[in-house]
Amino acid sequence: MNTWLLIIFIQLLLIGCTCERNAIAIASPSYKPRMLIITADDFGASKNINEGIEFAANENAITSVSALTNFTASLPALVKISKMHPEIGIGVHLNITTGKPILASSQVPSLVGPDGSFYPLDKLLPVIGRVSTDELRKELRAQVMALAECGIRVDHLSDQYGIISFYGPFYDIMLDLAMEFKVPVRSPEIASIKFPHVFTDSKMYKCGRKAAFRLAMSNPVQAIRLLRYSGPGEMEKKSRKLDELGIAHPDLLIDCFWGNPTASNYLNILKHLPEGTSEIIVHCGTFSRQQNYPGGLDQEYFNNRENELVIITSGYLKQYYDYLKIERIGYYSLPADGKYVLGKKDEAKNQNGLNAIFDSK
């Protein structure tokens, strides 16, 4: 499930999104450099997800991995990927909604339910104000340290379902960790909200509307309390805060591949990628299944994970990246001033027939 569902959900909460919406259009591949970070989210959550991400890494289809390090049993497999693919940055997908914490439940009682597992998203929202920020800080730092102690350089921070990025007191903790470990964070600016006339038909956006309605109907008081974190310009405000603190981040998060994992959609995203640095999050998976899954994991999306994996590992995509002069980079190419580092690459080759392929997709 897409990491940024919650941010869209809150932006729409009761009042709808009123952020400034300026359309963009990329008319040709000859504009200023466009950089793309391709991040596979959710490593650690299940066997099929881990296999899918490993396959994508072996096929040179991704530039970044965001790992749920509270699933400590998966860390040896992550070390293997890190050693085989040092060019792929591995970050921490800070998580308080899926599975169990790294710390004992007695150390973080406000984060867990009676069974010692994290509250799933729907149950967390009504009690979010009761979560101890001290306990949260300890757990999130333990998740970052779990990756570092494996000998893997922490590449970036993101968060599961966007709950940490959304809720102000939680977001401040993530930024503190980013400064402590000197790592970038995922952009708070979302493509389908910032540029709705270009990145249209976002399934995440539609899911956000439904989720906002459910929260308002079941807990209107809490919905009203959360409005303070969802007002107009919140994305831009958070982006400015990152710049003020010197925390590197991409310019834009591409959310509209989730829920619509088709070749035509992916190619359309590439054709309309804005100038600067964008990140597209992908959710990979194989046909493997296991008997039990952790709470909070969206199993309904498993078939789409398989489709996403097929699309992003398709051999013809390299020609599209080259033709559109899109440089694939990792978070490691983002220095602290927020600007990206250009890599060297050959001019696009084998352009004959590419326009015809675009038109047919």
N, C-alpha and C positions, 0 to 999 in steps of 0.2 A: 504494500500500500504506500502511496506517495507520502514522502516525509512532510510535505507542505500542505496537506489537506486541512490541518487545523488552522493554519494562518488564513487560508481563504475562507474557511468556515466563519472565523471570527470577524473578518473584514465584512462579511455579509450579514452579520448578526443583527437582526431586527431592522437595521437602518440601511443595509445594502452598502456596496462599496462606492464611495464618492471620491476616490483618488483621481488625480488628474490623469486623463487618458489621452495620450498623444499617439497617433498611429505612426508607424514607421514602415518603410518599404525599401527593400534592397532590390534595385532594378537590374544590377549586373554584378558579376564577380570581380569588378575592377575597383571597388571602393577601398577604403582604408582597411588595415588588417583586422581580421575577425578571428578570435581565439575561442576554442571550445574545450572545456573540461568535460569528459565523459565519465561519470561516477556511478559505479555499481553499488547500490545501497544494500544494507541488511545482512552482510556476511555474518555467519554465526547462528542465525535463527533456526536453520533446518538443513538437512542433508541436501535436498534438491536445490536450495538457494546457494549453498556453498559450492556444489558441483557446477552450477551454472556460472558463477563468478569465476571460478578457476578456468572453465572452458573459455570464457570471454577473454581472460587474461592471456591464455595460450594463443588465442587467435588475434592478439594485438587490437582488440576491439574497444578497450577501455583504457583510460589514463589514470584512474583513481578508484579506490575502494573505500567505502565507509563501513566500519565494522561495529557490530554490537558486542562489545568486549565483555559484557556480563555473562555471555555464553563462553566460559573459560575453556570448556572442552574443545572448542573449535580453534583455539589459538595456535596449536602446533601446525594445523593445516594452513593458517594464515602466514606463519613464519615460512613455510615452504613456498608459498606464492611470492613472498617478499624476496626470498633468495633467488628464485627463478626469474623474477621480473623486477629488478631493482629500479627500472624506469617507471613503475607504477607506484604512485604515492598511496599510502594507507593511513586513513584517518579514523577517528573515533566517532561513531554514531551515538551520541549521548542518549541514554535510554532510561525512561522511568515508566514505561507502559507495557513492555513485553518481557515475559519471563520473570526471573527473580534477580534481586540486586546482588552485587559482588559481596558487599558487606552483610554480616548477619542481620536478620530482620530485627533483632533486639537493638541494633545500633541505629536503625533507620525506621522506627515503627510508623512514622507518619507517611511513609512512602508505600507501605504494603497493606494488603488485606489480611484477613484471618489465616489464610493458608501460606503466608510469607511471600506471596507473589506481588509484583507491581499491580496497581489498579489498572485495568484496561481503560482506554480513553474515556468512554462514556461514564465510567464510575469515578474517574479522577476529576473531571471538570466540576462536579458539584462540591467537591471537598478541597479544591486546589488551594484555597486560602488557608487551609489548616496544615499544609505541608511545611515542615520546619526547613527554613533555608539553610540552617547549619547542617542538618542531616543530608539535605540535598547536595550541598557543597562537598561533603565527605564522600558521598556515593559517586558523584560525577568525577571527582578527582581520582577516586580508586579505579574508575573505568579507564581514565586516561593512563594512569600508572600501569594498569594491566597490559596495555599495549607496549608501553616503553620498556617494561621489565622483561618483555619477550625479546628485546634486542631490536625491535622495529622502531624506526624513527617516526614519531607522530607527525603526520603530514597536514592534518586539518581537523577541524571540529564541525560536526553537523548534529542534527538531533532527530530522533524518531518521532514522526507525526507532527513535528514543528511545535510541540507544546512548550519546550524550553525557550525557543525563539519568540514565541508569542507573548508569554506571560512575563511582564516586566521584571519582577523580582528574580525569576529564573534566568532571564536573559542576561542580567547583570553578572550572575555567577558564571555563565558560559564565557562572557567577555573577560572576566577575571582569569579564568583558566587559559584563555587564548593568549593573554598577556604573559601569564606565568610561564607557559610552555613555548611562547613565541611562535605561534602557529596561526594560519589564516582560518576564517570561518566562512560558512556558506552565505551567499547573498540573501538579504531579506526581501529583495525586490523580485517579484514574480511576474513572469512574462504575460500570462493571460489577464492579469490585473493592470499591469503597466501599459501594455499594448494590445488591448482586446480586439481591435479591428484587424490585427495581423495574426495573432495567435488565438484563433477562434475555436469554438466548440470544445473548450476544456472540460473533460469529464470530471476533473477534480473540482472545478468551479461549480459544476452542477451538484456534485456530492456535497460540497460545502453549503449550498442553499438548503439541502435537505437536512443536513446535520444542524444548521442554525435553527431551523424551524423546530426540530425535535427538542433541542435544548430550551428554546423559548417556551414551548408548550409544557415541558416537564418541570422546569425550574426557572420560572421567569425572574425571580429575584437574583439568582446567580447570573443569569444572562445579562441583566442590567448592570451588575457589578463589573462584568467583564468588558462592558462597552468602552471603558476608559482606555483599554489597550487596543481598541480596534477602530479608533477614529480616523478621519481623513489624514493622509500623509504619514501614517505610521511607518510604512515601508521606507519612505525617504528619510524620516527622522532616524530610524535605526541605522540606515546606511551612512548618514552623516556622522552618527556617533562612532561608528567603526573607523571612519576617516580621522575623526578628532583624536581617537585613541591610538592611531597608527596601526590598526589591525587590518591586514590584507584581506581582500575578499573579491570574488568575481563581481561583475557589474549586474548580472541578471541570472535568475534561475528559470530554466525552461521546464515548465510543469506539464505541458500538454501532450507528451508522449504517453504518460500514464493513462490507462483506460482506453487508449486508442492505438494499440501497438501494431500499426500497419506500415508497410514500406512507403506508401504514398504520404502518410502523415510525417514520417521521419524525414523524408526528402523535402517536404514542404517546410519543415522547421529549418533545415539547413539552408534552403533557398532564401528564407526571410530572417536569417540570423543577423542581429544588429552588429554594428561595429563595436569593438572592445572585447571584453571577456565574458562569455556566457558559460553556464554549467547546465548540462542536461543530465538528469538523474534517470538511471535505468534500473530495472528490477529483473534480474536474471534468474532462471531456474530450469532444471531438467525434469524429466518425467519420473524421476525417483520419488518414492514416497516412504514415509516412516510411520510407525504405529501411533505415536503420540507427538503432539506439537505444543509448544509453550503458549500460555495464555496471552492474548493480545496480538497474535499473529494472524494476518488476513489470509486464510487458506483459500478463500473464494477467488483470489487473484492468481492462483498457481498456473492456470492455463495461459493467462496472459504473460506470465513470466517466461513460459516456454516460447511464446510468440516473440517476445522482445528479444530473447537470446538469438533466435533465428535471424531476425532482422539486423541486429547490430553486428553480427558476425558475417554478414553477406559480403562476398568478395568484391562486388562492384562498388561498395561504399567508398573505398579509398579513391577511386576515380572521381567521385563526387566531391570529396574533401579537396582534392587537388584542383579540380575544375573551378570550384568556387573559392579557391585560395583560403580555405579555412585551416588554420593551424591548430592541430590537436596538442594541447598542453596539459600539464598537471598543476595542482596547487603549488607545487614547489617552484613554479615559475612566477609566482606572485610575491614580489618584495613588499616590505612593510609600508611603502608609500602608496600601495594600492594599484600601481601601474604594472603592466605585464611585461615580461621579457620576451622579445621576439626570438624565435629559433630560425635557423637557416633551413631552407627547403628549396627543392628544384621547382622550376616553373611547371605548371600543370601540363601533363602530356596526355596523349591519346584522347583528344577532345572530340574527334569525329564520332558522331552518333549520340553524344551525350544529351544534346538538346532533344533529340527524338525520344530518348529514354525518359527524360523529365516529363515530356508531354504524355507519355504512355502510362506513367505511374499514377 
